[in-house]
Amino acid sequence: MSIASLLSFNRGRELFLPAHGRGAALPKEIKQLLKSRAGVWDLPELPGLGGPLVADGAVAESQDRSAICMGAKRCWYGVNGATGLLQAALFSLARPGQAVLMPRNVHRSLIQACAIADIKPVLFRLPFSADLGHVGTPNSDLIKEVLDEVSLMEVDIAAAVLINPTYQGYSTDLAPLVDLFHQRGWPVLVDEAHGSYFASEVDKDLPVSAISAGADLIVHSLHKSAAGLVQTAALWLKGEQVDPLTVDRSVGWVQTSSPSALLLSSCEAAIREWSRSSGRKKLIERIENARSIAFHLRERGVPLVTNQDPLRLVLHTGSVGVSGFEADCFFIPRGLIAELPEPGCLTFCLGLARHRGLIKDLTSAWEDLLANNQGSEPFEPFRSPPVPKVMVPAIGCSVAWRSKSQSVPLDEAAGHVSAEMVCPYPPGIPMVVPGEALNQISVEWLLEQKLLWPDQISSELRVVCQ
Ligand SMILES: Cc1ncc(COP(=O)(O)O)c(C=O)c1O
């Protein structure tokens, strides 16, 4: 079967990303463009049109307008997802050999950037919810403890990274955390891949966007949390701490020389929705509708986790003794397709499309699941990752993944240094990073994770040859 023949396939109720919901919530100019003569919109950088790094042309003007509109100093559109722009942002914050402080739930793209550019990730532990199996978000007390610990370490930290919100929609009050890092003189990059639309500020109960919270560089995945086509993203620069020229050069290292005009136009349109009254009205409706869906599901006994992103519904399947993977397999034939199955939960992304009848469908699928699993006991608490409060890889990521390596059975990996990432996808959060030393306890935990994440964790691990 060809790829093309699969694309128009209707899979059921699509509660996964991209957020435009198979085109339903695309901005009107993109819908019109895609209806025009097939392929006419498929252009690379051309005179007059330009691209994210070209000083003149429609793209440069559009990026400037977007920056002004968002109160940012600069904006770069991206055509390689948040991945490409996060990597560019990191390259512009640290030189080879320097370190960057990041939470343990960092997306794999940033660890890859560390490996490419010889930047040391200094990874700090996050709170862990044992009943859900999720890591949470940091607060000021946690960051202060981390900073105290880091003061005792011999690392040259150049910047800090925060992830807000998480995939499951947990969010923290960013401003005080950004402040604490700024007091150290460190610029702050926020991976707001899942929270682009917070920047619209259409609703006072939405988390405050990193753009308003004082971060220096902010990355949005416009297809995950705005109405952009897949691969669209935006990088915003604020304040005086980061030199825009350095960011320009860094974006140039990772960006294709033929950025798709269609995707650039989709970046523009997705962001423009937040300033148009029709776009804002639609967004407010979706948020209110999402809150109402969650309210009615809870009233009907569906165990939804409390989070801060109304567009993410997280079902606590472990509360009735069912894994998120089992629940996903049960729901798919019933036409409910989720985004993120995990050991204890299943996350649905409502996105920006309308979902009529979802309360009824989800409630009845949930009741069927309960009937099918009568007698199952709620899961035992998950074991928290056995990671130190702050961890610097024993060997730089950059050296470790280029080192001569050998494959060993996972249960024999204690005493070795990993040469690779162990990273279920989604959510794309590494459990082990290249260069990390493994001990008996971490290996036991990994073996447990292997059982919890079916087919996602190999029984072999590439380790650095000793
Ligand atoms: C927290 C986080 N950041 C960044 C990314 C990368 O986003 P993109 O798919 O737009 O490259 C992801 C993808 O899952 C993510 O979860």
The ligand as an ORCA input file, in Angstrom:
! r2SCAN-3c Opt
* xyz 0 1
  C       8.064     18.546     25.259
  C       8.338     18.394     23.790
  N       9.200     19.247     23.201
  C       9.487     19.161     21.890
  C       8.927     18.203     21.093
  C       9.257     18.146     19.622
  O       8.212     18.698     18.900
  P       8.092     18.554     17.317
  O       7.354     17.289     17.063
  O       7.313     19.760     16.905
  O       9.442     18.520     16.748
  C       8.035     17.273     21.655
  C       7.466     16.207     20.844
  O       6.827     15.299     21.285
  C       7.730     17.377     23.043
  O       6.893     16.518     23.636
*
